[in-house]
C-alpha cells in the first residue's frame, strides 16, 4: 500500500454558514467548493492549505453519520483521509492486517473521489478514510 499524502482532515460542524467565516476571515483560507453528498447525508466545504485540504462537514440529517457524531461528541475533528493509489488493493492489504473495514468496497465521495473508511476500533481511535482520485 502506498500513501502519498494527507488528502484532507474532516471537521464536523453544526453549520457551514457559521463556520466558514472563521477559516476565511481568521485563518485567511479560501473556501473553494461547497458540495452536498446526499448518500452521506452531508454538505461539505473545502479549503486548501498546501497539498492538504480541510473538509468541513455539516449534517443534512440528524440521523446521518455527522449528525450522530456531533450529538455524541460535539463539533471537531471527525476523520483523517489519506490519498492512496489502488484503493481496492489498499483495503485488501489493510483487512489482511486485521483492520476492520467500514467500507468493504469503495464508494463515491465529495470531489469525485473514490473513498472507503476504516473503523476507529481498529485504527487506534481515529476514523480513517482512504481516497483515490481516479481522474489523475
C-alpha angles and dihedrals in degrees: 000000000000121000110193102185146323101289095194147326113236116219121191113221133176093224133016089199091057096039103045094069091062092056093043104036101032103030096030095231123141122231102227101177141020116191137169118221102195098189089054091046089230143117115211137202121195133209126180123219112174109311092334130081133209114220117200111204123204117183118236091192127036088221093055121100095263093045090053092044093053092045090052103035108010126231119332147087108348104175147342119232126206124200111234136179116228098017095192091055091047090054092049092049092046093049090048087058090057100261115145112235123214089193116041090187130027121265135191118277137176120308091025093287124147107233143184131180131221118214115256090224086070099037103059092269098307119118101228127199128195116207130192124190103210090183094068 
